[in-house]
C-alpha cells in the first residue's frame, strides 16, 4: 500500500500541468545543478507567489563499486568484489503554503538501513510574516529566516556538500567525510543574513528518535542541544566568491548523541571492513561521545572562475557515559576542484580527509582518505561521477576490525535529481 501511494503521488506530479510549468519555489534550494555550491537559502525573493503550489521532486542514485579491503586478519571481514550497490532513492515534497511560508519533507524510498520507505525529516521555513498581516514586520523579515521541524541541523557546511541517500548531486565525490556530521532532531533555528553576514542560533531536544519516556534514575538525562553559526559569504566580483563560517554544536548531557551516527542512509562504500551487513555506516567513524559533546567546525569556500577550494577543520570533544575524562578528535579536509567550461558541466578534483584522536580504549588513532575523481553533468538533472579512493587506519588495537585496515579502488556513480 505504501508503494502504491507513493507511485500515485509521483504520477500525479508528472501529469499536473501546474507542476510542468514553473516548478521553483520561494527561498528554496534547487534539486538540480543550480543547487551546487548553495548553502543557506538566499533572502532574495525571486519567485512570485501565485497561490498554493505543491512540488514533487526526488533523486535516484546508483554506484558501481570496485574496491578491495583488508586488515590484519585478527577480525574477519567480508570478501568483496566488483559489482553494483543497492540503488538509493528519495521523494521530496516541497509546498509553497503562503508568501514566504514553505514546507519541506524528504522520504527515503530506498536506503541501506530500511527495506521500506520512511520519512527522513522535514521542516517549515518562514521568510515572511504575511500570514499574520500583509507586510507584517517586512523590514525585519528581509533579513530573518525561521526554520522549525524534525530536521537536519545546520552544523558546519559539510552537510551542504554531502550525499543524502539518493540526493548525491551536490557532492563532487562519492563518499561523505570520515566523521560525517549528520543528525535530524526536533528544534528551531533563527537566521539573520545581511550584506554577506550570516548568523544562526538554534536549539533542539537532542534526540534522533522521539519519545516521552524519561531515562531511569541515575542514567544520563537528555538535555537540549545548542547549535550556532557565524560567517560571511559574498560574491566579491564576477570571478571571485569567498565564504568562511564557524559552527558549534553542544549538548550538556545525553544518553546518546547522534551527531556522527545519525545518518540512516549509511556509507556510499559498501561492506568495507566488516562482516556484519547491519554495520552500514563503516568506513565512516563515530568517536563515540555519548555525553557532554562539544563540536566546533570551521569551513572556507573560495571559487575563482572555475577553480574551487573547500576546507574543513573540526574539533569534537566529549565522553561516553562511563568515562570520567573528556577526550577529543580532530578532522581536517581539503577539496580542490576545477570546473571546466562556461557552463561548468565537467569538473576534476581531489579531496584529502584526515581524522585523528583518542579512542575510548585509550589508543591514539589516525584515519586518512584520498579521493581523486571528476564528474559530468549530462543535463542539469543528471550527473555521472568517477573516482579513485584509498583509505587507511593506523593505531587501532589488534582486537579492532580496523587494525591495519585499508581499502582502495574505483567507484562509478550516476545521479538523477529533479
C-alpha beads as a LAMMPS data file, in Angstrom:
LAMMPS data file: protein, C-alpha beads

418 atoms
417 bonds

1 atom types
1 bond types

-500.0 500.0 xlo xhi
-500.0 500.0 ylo yhi
-500.0 500.0 zlo zhi

Masses

1 110.0

Atoms # bond

1 1 1 0.000 0.000 0.000
2 1 1 2.844 2.420 0.804
3 1 1 4.461 1.808 -2.572
4 1 1 1.131 2.280 -4.405
5 1 1 0.522 5.583 -2.613
6 1 1 3.989 6.898 -3.428
7 1 1 3.747 5.865 -7.088
8 1 1 0.352 7.574 -7.314
9 1 1 1.783 10.799 -5.912
10 1 1 4.647 10.748 -8.391
11 1 1 2.306 10.117 -11.329
12 1 1 0.039 12.934 -10.185
13 1 1 3.032 15.259 -10.103
14 1 1 4.151 14.230 -13.578
15 1 1 0.684 14.730 -15.042
16 1 1 -0.133 18.027 -13.340
17 1 1 0.043 20.953 -15.803
18 1 1 0.759 23.373 -12.977
19 1 1 3.846 21.433 -11.921
20 1 1 5.003 21.061 -15.507
21 1 1 5.302 24.847 -15.912
22 1 1 7.061 26.845 -13.188
23 1 1 8.414 24.496 -10.504
24 1 1 10.692 26.805 -8.476
25 1 1 9.593 27.908 -5.023
26 1 1 10.402 30.912 -2.868
27 1 1 13.629 30.870 -0.822
28 1 1 14.392 27.320 -1.943
29 1 1 17.490 25.360 -2.991
30 1 1 17.004 23.714 -6.399
31 1 1 17.467 19.937 -6.530
32 1 1 19.385 20.184 -9.810
33 1 1 22.769 21.613 -10.828
34 1 1 21.668 25.113 -9.812
35 1 1 21.797 23.944 -6.184
36 1 1 25.524 23.106 -6.339
37 1 1 27.564 25.373 -4.023
38 1 1 24.372 26.708 -2.459
39 1 1 24.492 26.871 1.325
40 1 1 21.811 28.632 3.397
41 1 1 18.788 29.622 1.310
42 1 1 19.046 33.158 -0.043
43 1 1 16.893 36.048 1.155
44 1 1 16.445 37.197 -2.444
45 1 1 12.762 36.971 -3.331
46 1 1 12.993 35.921 -6.997
47 1 1 9.818 33.824 -7.284
48 1 1 6.364 35.411 -7.285
49 1 1 3.727 33.793 -5.091
50 1 1 0.693 32.733 -7.129
51 1 1 -1.162 30.506 -4.691
52 1 1 -0.598 27.158 -3.027
53 1 1 1.946 25.166 -5.004
54 1 1 2.986 21.568 -4.413
55 1 1 6.290 20.496 -5.915
56 1 1 7.060 16.773 -6.141
57 1 1 10.719 16.015 -6.717
58 1 1 13.313 13.466 -5.808
59 1 1 16.631 11.832 -6.562
60 1 1 17.866 8.399 -7.614
61 1 1 21.448 7.187 -7.348
62 1 1 23.338 4.028 -8.306
63 1 1 27.014 3.083 -7.810
64 1 1 29.294 0.528 -9.348
65 1 1 31.913 -0.411 -6.744
66 1 1 35.308 -1.959 -7.453
67 1 1 37.087 -1.767 -4.091
68 1 1 39.484 -4.078 -2.261
69 1 1 39.675 -4.101 1.549
70 1 1 41.987 -5.788 4.054
71 1 1 43.059 -5.711 7.698
72 1 1 45.457 -7.640 9.954
73 1 1 43.216 -10.711 9.793
74 1 1 42.570 -10.914 13.530
75 1 1 38.940 -9.927 12.918
76 1 1 37.101 -11.347 9.902
77 1 1 35.744 -9.060 7.183
78 1 1 33.691 -9.593 4.031
79 1 1 35.437 -10.785 0.884
80 1 1 34.153 -8.205 -1.596
81 1 1 34.397 -7.867 -5.376
82 1 1 33.302 -5.527 -8.176
83 1 1 29.544 -5.150 -8.572
84 1 1 26.611 -2.740 -8.259
85 1 1 25.440 -1.423 -4.908
86 1 1 21.860 -1.027 -3.759
87 1 1 20.198 1.830 -5.652
88 1 1 19.036 4.623 -3.331
89 1 1 16.072 6.900 -3.906
90 1 1 14.442 9.970 -2.314
91 1 1 10.998 11.531 -2.623
92 1 1 10.750 15.258 -1.858
93 1 1 7.560 17.177 -1.173
94 1 1 8.014 20.960 -1.150
95 1 1 4.937 23.081 -0.622
96 1 1 4.595 26.849 -1.015
97 1 1 1.911 27.453 1.593
98 1 1 1.764 31.250 1.551
99 1 1 4.076 34.140 0.608
100 1 1 7.365 33.383 2.383
101 1 1 5.975 30.252 4.063
102 1 1 7.229 26.906 2.788
103 1 1 7.269 23.263 3.895
104 1 1 9.860 20.600 3.029
105 1 1 9.511 16.846 3.589
106 1 1 12.003 14.188 2.469
107 1 1 11.222 10.464 2.376
108 1 1 13.833 7.774 1.765
109 1 1 12.205 5.330 -0.644
110 1 1 15.220 3.012 -0.719
111 1 1 18.189 3.138 1.665
112 1 1 20.699 0.794 3.269
113 1 1 19.144 0.852 6.746
114 1 1 15.448 0.368 5.922
115 1 1 13.857 -2.052 3.470
116 1 1 10.705 0.089 3.286
117 1 1 10.144 3.824 2.707
118 1 1 10.413 6.066 5.770
119 1 1 10.490 9.788 6.448
120 1 1 13.941 11.306 6.935
121 1 1 12.530 14.581 8.298
122 1 1 11.020 17.883 7.377
123 1 1 10.550 21.475 8.414
124 1 1 8.556 24.644 7.909
125 1 1 10.545 27.665 6.756
126 1 1 9.308 31.195 7.432
127 1 1 10.748 34.078 5.376
128 1 1 7.723 36.381 5.541
129 1 1 5.056 37.010 8.190
130 1 1 2.282 37.904 5.757
131 1 1 0.113 35.147 7.256
132 1 1 -0.229 37.433 10.300
133 1 1 -0.865 40.555 8.236
134 1 1 0.352 41.540 4.747
135 1 1 3.702 43.268 5.120
136 1 1 3.932 42.492 8.848
137 1 1 7.500 43.275 10.055
138 1 1 8.666 43.128 6.433
139 1 1 11.827 45.173 7.044
140 1 1 12.965 42.658 9.695
141 1 1 11.991 39.626 7.621
142 1 1 14.084 40.944 4.712
143 1 1 16.996 39.559 6.754
144 1 1 15.470 36.900 9.031
145 1 1 14.564 33.251 8.365
146 1 1 12.980 30.844 10.847
147 1 1 13.059 27.047 10.464
148 1 1 11.079 24.694 12.716
149 1 1 10.740 20.929 12.440
150 1 1 12.250 17.480 12.880
151 1 1 15.117 18.343 10.603
152 1 1 18.762 18.139 9.693
153 1 1 20.526 20.773 11.792
154 1 1 22.765 23.454 10.287
155 1 1 26.036 22.499 11.979
156 1 1 29.029 23.211 9.749
157 1 1 28.997 23.430 5.973
158 1 1 29.802 19.792 5.144
159 1 1 26.122 18.840 5.088
160 1 1 25.531 21.234 2.176
161 1 1 28.031 19.200 0.082
162 1 1 27.288 15.692 1.344
163 1 1 25.299 12.887 -0.260
164 1 1 21.912 12.456 1.423
165 1 1 20.811 8.970 0.415
166 1 1 19.577 9.375 -3.185
167 1 1 20.483 13.084 -3.364
168 1 1 24.175 12.897 -4.273
169 1 1 24.266 15.636 -6.917
170 1 1 25.697 18.345 -4.612
171 1 1 28.653 16.138 -3.572
172 1 1 31.550 16.309 -6.069
173 1 1 32.814 12.935 -4.793
174 1 1 31.125 9.642 -3.919
175 1 1 31.675 9.380 -0.172
176 1 1 30.987 11.812 2.665
177 1 1 33.575 12.878 5.223
178 1 1 35.004 10.258 7.609
179 1 1 33.430 11.937 10.662
180 1 1 30.135 12.618 8.919
181 1 1 28.203 15.168 10.991
182 1 1 24.531 14.489 10.364
183 1 1 21.577 14.278 12.697
184 1 1 17.863 15.016 12.494
185 1 1 16.435 16.448 15.701
186 1 1 13.312 18.363 16.692
187 1 1 14.158 22.020 17.056
188 1 1 14.166 25.537 15.665
189 1 1 16.794 27.744 14.001
190 1 1 16.719 31.515 13.512
191 1 1 18.891 33.087 10.797
192 1 1 19.979 36.645 10.126
193 1 1 21.591 37.493 6.765
194 1 1 22.744 40.951 5.655
195 1 1 25.405 42.106 3.166
196 1 1 27.093 38.708 3.217
197 1 1 26.987 38.297 7.006
198 1 1 25.356 35.097 8.267
199 1 1 24.281 34.434 11.832
200 1 1 22.247 31.491 13.117
201 1 1 21.152 30.316 16.558
202 1 1 19.172 27.160 17.159
203 1 1 18.041 24.736 19.828
204 1 1 16.994 21.082 19.574
205 1 1 15.803 18.442 22.033
206 1 1 18.952 16.387 21.312
207 1 1 17.026 13.284 20.211
208 1 1 17.010 11.446 16.897
209 1 1 14.233 9.007 17.862
210 1 1 11.440 10.896 19.558
211 1 1 9.689 9.678 22.719
212 1 1 8.487 10.976 26.085
213 1 1 9.908 8.154 28.229
214 1 1 12.244 9.508 30.905
215 1 1 15.632 7.827 31.446
216 1 1 15.997 5.647 34.532
217 1 1 17.143 7.283 37.754
218 1 1 20.922 7.688 37.709
219 1 1 21.156 7.305 33.939
220 1 1 22.272 10.253 31.758
221 1 1 19.405 12.660 31.131
222 1 1 18.637 14.138 27.718
223 1 1 19.083 17.897 27.796
224 1 1 18.582 20.446 24.991
225 1 1 21.340 20.927 22.450
226 1 1 22.534 24.282 21.130
227 1 1 23.688 24.876 17.551
228 1 1 25.056 28.178 16.247
229 1 1 26.857 29.550 13.200
230 1 1 28.604 32.788 12.237
231 1 1 30.010 33.504 8.823
232 1 1 30.463 35.656 5.772
233 1 1 29.594 34.735 2.182
234 1 1 29.985 37.201 -0.669
235 1 1 30.321 37.253 -4.449
236 1 1 33.244 39.666 -4.307
237 1 1 33.359 40.068 -8.085
238 1 1 32.093 38.308 -11.191
239 1 1 35.070 35.934 -10.915
240 1 1 35.521 35.551 -7.155
241 1 1 33.326 34.192 -4.369
242 1 1 34.522 33.918 -0.775
243 1 1 32.851 32.218 2.201
244 1 1 34.042 31.494 5.730
245 1 1 31.957 30.096 8.601
246 1 1 32.345 28.835 12.142
247 1 1 29.806 26.494 13.777
248 1 1 29.281 24.938 17.186
249 1 1 27.085 22.099 18.446
250 1 1 26.858 21.467 22.183
251 1 1 24.858 19.134 24.366
252 1 1 25.383 19.067 28.115
253 1 1 24.110 15.578 28.854
254 1 1 22.578 12.774 26.826
255 1 1 22.197 9.033 26.907
256 1 1 23.350 9.038 23.302
257 1 1 24.386 11.709 20.830
258 1 1 23.826 11.205 17.129
259 1 1 25.975 13.919 15.544
260 1 1 28.267 11.338 13.898
261 1 1 25.894 8.388 13.930
262 1 1 22.529 9.749 12.898
263 1 1 22.601 9.020 9.171
264 1 1 20.334 6.057 8.479
265 1 1 21.276 6.013 4.780
266 1 1 24.752 4.667 5.524
267 1 1 28.101 4.914 3.783
268 1 1 28.460 5.059 -0.006
269 1 1 31.268 2.488 0.239
270 1 1 29.517 -0.817 0.892
271 1 1 30.576 -3.771 3.104
272 1 1 34.012 -2.320 3.870
273 1 1 35.976 -3.698 6.881
274 1 1 33.075 -5.604 8.406
275 1 1 31.410 -8.995 8.214
276 1 1 28.101 -7.648 9.504
277 1 1 25.764 -6.065 6.949
278 1 1 23.990 -4.150 9.729
279 1 1 27.153 -2.063 10.240
280 1 1 26.109 0.131 7.358
281 1 1 27.982 3.316 8.397
282 1 1 31.504 1.879 8.124
283 1 1 34.018 3.124 6.860
284 1 1 32.842 6.370 8.439
285 1 1 33.956 6.818 12.045
286 1 1 31.957 7.805 15.127
287 1 1 34.226 8.757 18.078
288 1 1 31.502 7.631 20.499
289 1 1 30.879 10.782 22.508
290 1 1 27.630 9.879 24.222
291 1 1 27.750 12.592 26.853
292 1 1 28.793 16.261 27.136
293 1 1 29.570 16.643 23.428
294 1 1 31.007 19.894 22.079
295 1 1 31.880 20.108 18.397
296 1 1 33.314 23.094 16.533
297 1 1 33.732 23.288 12.755
298 1 1 35.463 25.938 10.638
299 1 1 34.870 25.993 6.868
300 1 1 36.223 28.018 3.982
301 1 1 34.974 28.142 0.408
302 1 1 36.722 30.073 -2.353
303 1 1 35.749 29.994 -6.013
304 1 1 37.749 31.916 -8.600
305 1 1 36.286 31.408 -12.046
306 1 1 36.352 27.597 -12.448
307 1 1 38.823 26.910 -9.629
308 1 1 37.218 25.904 -6.335
309 1 1 38.630 25.252 -2.853
310 1 1 36.711 23.935 0.150
311 1 1 38.357 23.483 3.548
312 1 1 37.370 21.835 6.844
313 1 1 38.750 21.929 10.356
314 1 1 36.736 20.282 13.122
315 1 1 37.365 19.610 16.787
316 1 1 34.973 17.346 18.662
317 1 1 35.302 16.505 22.345
318 1 1 33.288 14.729 24.985
319 1 1 32.988 11.428 26.740
320 1 1 30.844 8.350 26.927
321 1 1 28.545 7.893 29.911
322 1 1 31.027 5.563 31.651
323 1 1 34.065 7.785 31.056
324 1 1 35.347 10.244 33.637
325 1 1 37.742 12.240 31.415
326 1 1 36.993 14.093 28.205
327 1 1 38.819 13.136 25.023
328 1 1 38.833 14.705 21.584
329 1 1 39.118 14.114 17.858
330 1 1 40.233 16.483 15.106
331 1 1 39.141 16.321 11.483
332 1 1 40.836 18.037 8.552
333 1 1 39.598 18.216 4.992
334 1 1 40.600 19.958 1.786
335 1 1 38.994 19.820 -1.651
336 1 1 40.395 21.350 -4.823
337 1 1 38.231 21.263 -7.952
338 1 1 38.345 22.762 -11.389
339 1 1 35.018 23.157 -13.159
340 1 1 35.527 23.233 -16.908
341 1 1 33.829 25.400 -19.499
342 1 1 31.454 28.357 -19.421
343 1 1 28.602 26.135 -18.219
344 1 1 30.875 24.106 -15.870
345 1 1 29.375 20.808 -16.980
346 1 1 32.666 18.979 -16.323
347 1 1 34.907 19.000 -13.268
348 1 1 38.078 17.322 -11.988
349 1 1 39.412 17.384 -8.456
350 1 1 40.762 15.784 -5.340
351 1 1 39.922 15.599 -1.647
352 1 1 42.093 14.796 1.372
353 1 1 40.466 13.884 4.700
354 1 1 42.253 13.101 7.980
355 1 1 40.772 12.170 11.371
356 1 1 42.914 11.757 14.490
357 1 1 42.178 11.381 18.186
358 1 1 41.927 9.166 21.242
359 1 1 39.506 6.240 21.322
360 1 1 37.547 5.109 24.388
361 1 1 40.169 2.364 24.820
362 1 1 42.965 4.935 25.138
363 1 1 44.510 4.420 21.692
364 1 1 45.720 7.335 19.580
365 1 1 44.493 6.613 16.071
366 1 1 44.586 8.161 12.617
367 1 1 42.272 7.592 9.648
368 1 1 43.168 9.134 6.298
369 1 1 41.413 9.140 2.937
370 1 1 42.296 10.459 -0.505
371 1 1 39.830 10.854 -3.364
372 1 1 40.676 11.703 -6.957
373 1 1 37.894 11.994 -9.496
374 1 1 35.590 14.013 -11.665
375 1 1 32.093 14.413 -12.951
376 1 1 29.983 15.226 -15.988
377 1 1 26.607 16.952 -15.884
378 1 1 24.861 15.397 -18.865
379 1 1 21.972 17.781 -18.150
380 1 1 21.255 19.955 -15.138
381 1 1 19.387 16.964 -13.639
382 1 1 21.825 14.139 -14.468
383 1 1 25.363 13.730 -13.109
384 1 1 27.890 10.938 -13.695
385 1 1 30.922 10.615 -11.383
386 1 1 34.086 8.519 -11.378
387 1 1 36.678 8.418 -8.623
388 1 1 39.657 6.576 -7.178
389 1 1 39.589 6.326 -3.378
390 1 1 42.058 4.999 -0.822
391 1 1 41.663 4.957 2.969
392 1 1 43.882 3.606 5.769
393 1 1 43.688 3.167 9.554
394 1 1 46.608 3.468 11.999
395 1 1 46.945 2.892 15.752
396 1 1 43.943 0.617 16.331
397 1 1 44.421 -2.437 18.613
398 1 1 44.560 -5.985 17.233
399 1 1 41.081 -6.640 18.651
400 1 1 39.644 -3.984 16.334
401 1 1 38.401 -4.648 12.819
402 1 1 40.377 -1.521 11.832
403 1 1 43.760 -2.975 12.883
404 1 1 45.988 -2.397 9.816
405 1 1 42.781 -1.698 7.938
406 1 1 42.722 -0.196 4.464
407 1 1 40.706 -0.149 1.269
408 1 1 41.150 1.291 -2.191
409 1 1 39.756 1.125 -5.693
410 1 1 37.386 2.773 -8.121
411 1 1 33.797 3.964 -7.920
412 1 1 31.280 4.995 -10.555
413 1 1 28.112 6.843 -9.582
414 1 1 25.101 8.091 -11.546
415 1 1 22.552 10.536 -10.133
416 1 1 19.209 11.788 -11.395
417 1 1 17.816 14.668 -9.342
418 1 1 14.789 16.814 -10.094

Bonds

1 1 1 2
2 1 2 3
3 1 3 4
4 1 4 5
5 1 5 6
6 1 6 7
7 1 7 8
8 1 8 9
9 1 9 10
10 1 10 11
11 1 11 12
12 1 12 13
13 1 13 14
14 1 14 15
15 1 15 16
16 1 16 17
17 1 17 18
18 1 18 19
19 1 19 20
20 1 20 21
21 1 21 22
22 1 22 23
23 1 23 24
24 1 24 25
25 1 25 26
26 1 26 27
27 1 27 28
28 1 28 29
29 1 29 30
30 1 30 31
31 1 31 32
32 1 32 33
33 1 33 34
34 1 34 35
35 1 35 36
36 1 36 37
37 1 37 38
38 1 38 39
39 1 39 40
40 1 40 41
41 1 41 42
42 1 42 43
43 1 43 44
44 1 44 45
45 1 45 46
46 1 46 47
47 1 47 48
48 1 48 49
49 1 49 50
50 1 50 51
51 1 51 52
52 1 52 53
53 1 53 54
54 1 54 55
55 1 55 56
56 1 56 57
57 1 57 58
58 1 58 59
59 1 59 60
60 1 60 61
61 1 61 62
62 1 62 63
63 1 63 64
64 1 64 65
65 1 65 66
66 1 66 67
67 1 67 68
68 1 68 69
69 1 69 70
70 1 70 71
71 1 71 72
72 1 72 73
73 1 73 74
74 1 74 75
75 1 75 76
76 1 76 77
77 1 77 78
78 1 78 79
79 1 79 80
80 1 80 81
81 1 81 82
82 1 82 83
83 1 83 84
84 1 84 85
85 1 85 86
86 1 86 87
87 1 87 88
88 1 88 89
89 1 89 90
90 1 90 91
91 1 91 92
92 1 92 93
93 1 93 94
94 1 94 95
95 1 95 96
96 1 96 97
97 1 97 98
98 1 98 99
99 1 99 100
100 1 100 101
101 1 101 102
102 1 102 103
103 1 103 104
104 1 104 105
105 1 105 106
106 1 106 107
107 1 107 108
108 1 108 109
109 1 109 110
110 1 110 111
111 1 111 112
112 1 112 113
113 1 113 114
114 1 114 115
115 1 115 116
116 1 116 117
117 1 117 118
118 1 118 119
119 1 119 120
120 1 120 121
121 1 121 122
122 1 122 123
123 1 123 124
124 1 124 125
125 1 125 126
126 1 126 127
127 1 127 128
128 1 128 129
129 1 129 130
130 1 130 131
131 1 131 132
132 1 132 133
133 1 133 134
134 1 134 135
135 1 135 136
136 1 136 137
137 1 137 138
138 1 138 139
139 1 139 140
140 1 140 141
141 1 141 142
142 1 142 143
143 1 143 144
144 1 144 145
145 1 145 146
146 1 146 147
147 1 147 148
148 1 148 149
149 1 149 150
150 1 150 151
151 1 151 152
152 1 152 153
153 1 153 154
154 1 154 155
155 1 155 156
156 1 156 157
157 1 157 158
158 1 158 159
159 1 159 160
160 1 160 161
161 1 161 162
162 1 162 163
163 1 163 164
164 1 164 165
165 1 165 166
166 1 166 167
167 1 167 168
168 1 168 169
169 1 169 170
170 1 170 171
171 1 171 172
172 1 172 173
173 1 173 174
174 1 174 175
175 1 175 176
176 1 176 177
177 1 177 178
178 1 178 179
179 1 179 180
180 1 180 181
181 1 181 182
182 1 182 183
183 1 183 184
184 1 184 185
185 1 185 186
186 1 186 187
187 1 187 188
188 1 188 189
189 1 189 190
190 1 190 191
191 1 191 192
192 1 192 193
193 1 193 194
194 1 194 195
195 1 195 196
196 1 196 197
197 1 197 198
198 1 198 199
199 1 199 200
200 1 200 201
201 1 201 202
202 1 202 203
203 1 203 204
204 1 204 205
205 1 205 206
206 1 206 207
207 1 207 208
208 1 208 209
209 1 209 210
210 1 210 211
211 1 211 212
212 1 212 213
213 1 213 214
214 1 214 215
215 1 215 216
216 1 216 217
217 1 217 218
218 1 218 219
219 1 219 220
220 1 220 221
221 1 221 222
222 1 222 223
223 1 223 224
224 1 224 225
225 1 225 226
226 1 226 227
227 1 227 228
228 1 228 229
229 1 229 230
230 1 230 231
231 1 231 232
232 1 232 233
233 1 233 234
234 1 234 235
235 1 235 236
236 1 236 237
237 1 237 238
238 1 238 239
239 1 239 240
240 1 240 241
241 1 241 242
242 1 242 243
243 1 243 244
244 1 244 245
245 1 245 246
246 1 246 247
247 1 247 248
248 1 248 249
249 1 249 250
250 1 250 251
251 1 251 252
252 1 252 253
253 1 253 254
254 1 254 255
255 1 255 256
256 1 256 257
257 1 257 258
258 1 258 259
259 1 259 260
260 1 260 261
261 1 261 262
262 1 262 263
263 1 263 264
264 1 264 265
265 1 265 266
266 1 266 267
267 1 267 268
268 1 268 269
269 1 269 270
270 1 270 271
271 1 271 272
272 1 272 273
273 1 273 274
274 1 274 275
275 1 275 276
276 1 276 277
277 1 277 278
278 1 278 279
279 1 279 280
280 1 280 281
281 1 281 282
282 1 282 283
283 1 283 284
284 1 284 285
285 1 285 286
286 1 286 287
287 1 287 288
288 1 288 289
289 1 289 290
290 1 290 291
291 1 291 292
292 1 292 293
293 1 293 294
294 1 294 295
295 1 295 296
296 1 296 297
297 1 297 298
298 1 298 299
299 1 299 300
300 1 300 301
301 1 301 302
302 1 302 303
303 1 303 304
304 1 304 305
305 1 305 306
306 1 306 307
307 1 307 308
308 1 308 309
309 1 309 310
310 1 310 311
311 1 311 312
312 1 312 313
313 1 313 314
314 1 314 315
315 1 315 316
316 1 316 317
317 1 317 318
318 1 318 319
319 1 319 320
320 1 320 321
321 1 321 322
322 1 322 323
323 1 323 324
324 1 324 325
325 1 325 326
326 1 326 327
327 1 327 328
328 1 328 329
329 1 329 330
330 1 330 331
331 1 331 332
332 1 332 333
333 1 333 334
334 1 334 335
335 1 335 336
336 1 336 337
337 1 337 338
338 1 338 339
339 1 339 340
340 1 340 341
341 1 341 342
342 1 342 343
343 1 343 344
344 1 344 345
345 1 345 346
346 1 346 347
347 1 347 348
348 1 348 349
349 1 349 350
350 1 350 351
351 1 351 352
352 1 352 353
353 1 353 354
354 1 354 355
355 1 355 356
356 1 356 357
357 1 357 358
358 1 358 359
359 1 359 360
360 1 360 361
361 1 361 362
362 1 362 363
363 1 363 364
364 1 364 365
365 1 365 366
366 1 366 367
367 1 367 368
368 1 368 369
369 1 369 370
370 1 370 371
371 1 371 372
372 1 372 373
373 1 373 374
374 1 374 375
375 1 375 376
376 1 376 377
377 1 377 378
378 1 378 379
379 1 379 380
380 1 380 381
381 1 381 382
382 1 382 383
383 1 383 384
384 1 384 385
385 1 385 386
386 1 386 387
387 1 387 388
388 1 388 389
389 1 389 390
390 1 390 391
391 1 391 392
392 1 392 393
393 1 393 394
394 1 394 395
395 1 395 396
396 1 396 397
397 1 397 398
398 1 398 399
399 1 399 400
400 1 400 401
401 1 401 402
402 1 402 403
403 1 403 404
404 1 404 405
405 1 405 406
406 1 406 407
407 1 407 408
408 1 408 409
409 1 409 410
410 1 410 411
411 1 411 412
412 1 412 413
413 1 413 414
414 1 414 415
415 1 415 416
416 1 416 417
417 1 417 418
